[in-house]
């Protein structure tokens, strides 16, 4: 849920930075690979919760959320369809790597520099898109090194027969935007 809220906040910030008026209609489209993944359901729930509380009333989420089943070509086709069918679209959310790459490829192909993109994960295409100053993009990453470390630590404790009270660990999220990439010297 926190990752979804971070994504919504970043989306709103980028839309405002692009000069979109809070008095004008605006739409944001959502793509995801699966509606049965708890992580994606939570991301969308967090996004919609934050959006409901902080977005201008004229700014809406498109009525259709597109599912691509992890198929990159379908994600790209869905992103193109969102652009075609929603005249006020100014933002797109990709809830996983496949959806994010599909959005990135579509925005680049159609040269849509007017669209803000927030995604998840950091494929090469996404990193290059974020670094391109003509476009507006950011992506959220799980701290995979922390996930692996805590997973192995928990497994080791389990093997030793140690009882742990904690079932879930929140390893946090990293927001990757052009500023972050510059700071880290990523090219």
N, C-alpha and C positions, 0 to 999 in steps of 0.2 A: 504494500500500500504506500509506503514511504517513497519508493522509487517512482510510482505513478504520480504522487503529489509533486515530487521534484521535477518530473517531466512536464507537468502542467504549468508549474511556476516558470520554468525555462521557456516554454512555449509562449506564455503570456508576455514575458519579458522581451522575447525576440519580436513578437508581433507589434508590441509598442515601439520598440527600437526601429522597426521598419516604417514607422509613421502611420500605422493603421489607426483610424479614429474610433474611439469607443462609441461614437454616435452612429457609425455606419455598420450595416450588416456585414458579418464575416463568418466563415465556416472553417472548421478543422475536421479533417477526415482521419479515421483510425484503421490501421491494418494490423492483423495478427495471424499467427499460424494456427492456433488452436484455441477454441473456447472451453476445452476441457483441462487445460493446463492451469493449475492453481496459481502459478506465478503470473501468468498473463491475465487471469481473472482479477488478481489482486492489483496488478499494474493499472488495468483499466478502471477498476473501482477507485483507486487512489487518484487517478487522473480526473475522473468525473466528479469526485467529491471536491477536489481542490477547485476545479473549473466552476462548479456550481456556486461556490462561495466567493470566488475572486474575479471571475471573468465579467466584463461588461455585459449587460443584458442583451445587447444587439449581437453579441458573439455567440455562436452556437456550434455544437458538434453535429456533423452530418448524420442523417437518420440511419444510414446503413454503416455497419462495421463489417469490413471485408475479411473473410477467412481464406488463407491461401494454402493451408495444410503443409507448410514448409516448402512449397514449390516456388522457387525464385521467379520463374517466368510468369506464374499466376500473380505473384505479388506485384511484379512490374505492370502487368496488364490491369490489375485492380487499381494501382496508383494512377495510371493513365485514365481509367474510367472515372475515378474521383475527380480528376481535373476537368474532364469533358462534361460531367453531369452536374457540377456544382459551380455556378458562375461566381460565387462569392468566396470560394476556397482560398485561404491564405496560409494554411498550416496543415501539416500531416504528421501523425504519430505512428511510428513503427514499433510495435511491442516486442519484437524479437529481431534477431539478425536477418533472417530471410525477408521480413517485411521492410526493415530499414534499408537493406540493399536494393530491394525492388523500388522503393520510393526514390532513393538516391539516383539509380539508373534512369528512372523516368524523368526526374527533374533535370538531370544533365542532358538527356536526349532531347527534351522539349525546351531546353534553355529557360526554365522557369525560375528566374532569380527572385521573383516576387513571393515565393513560397518558403515559409519557415518549416524546417524539418527537425523533429526530435525523435531519436531512435534509441535502440538498445543494442549493445555489443559494438565491436569496432573492427569490422572487416576492412581490408585495404581501401575498397571503394568508399566506404563511409569516412575513413580518416582523410582521404584525399578531398572528398566533398567538403568536410569541415574546414580544411586548410584553404580551400578556394575562396578568396575574399569576395567573389561575385555572388556567392550563395550564403544562406543562413542556416546553419546546422549545428546540432549538438547530439551527443549520444551518452547514455548512461551505461556504466560497466559494473558488474559485480566484482568484488575483490577476490578473484579466483585463487590467488596465492594464500590468502587468509582462509578461504573455504577448504582448500586442500590441507593446510596445516591443522586446522581444527578437526577436520575429518579424521586424519591419521592419529591425532592426539586422542580423540574419542575412541577410535578403534583399539589403540594401544591400552587404554584404560579398561575397555571392555574385556580384552584378552587377559588382562591381569586380574579380572574379577572385581574390579573397583566399581562401585555404584555411583552413578552420576545423577544429580537432581535436575540438571538442565537438559531439556530435550531439543530445544531450538537455539540456534546462534544467529544473531544478526551481525553479519560481517561488514555491513554498510555498502554504500554505492559511491562511485566516482562519477562526477559530471565532466565529460570531455567536450570542450569547445575549442575554438581556435586559440583562445588565451591559454588554456591548459596545455595544448600541444606545443605552443611556443615556449611556455615556461619549462616544459620537460625536454625541449630540444628535439621533439619527434619530427621527422621529415618523411 
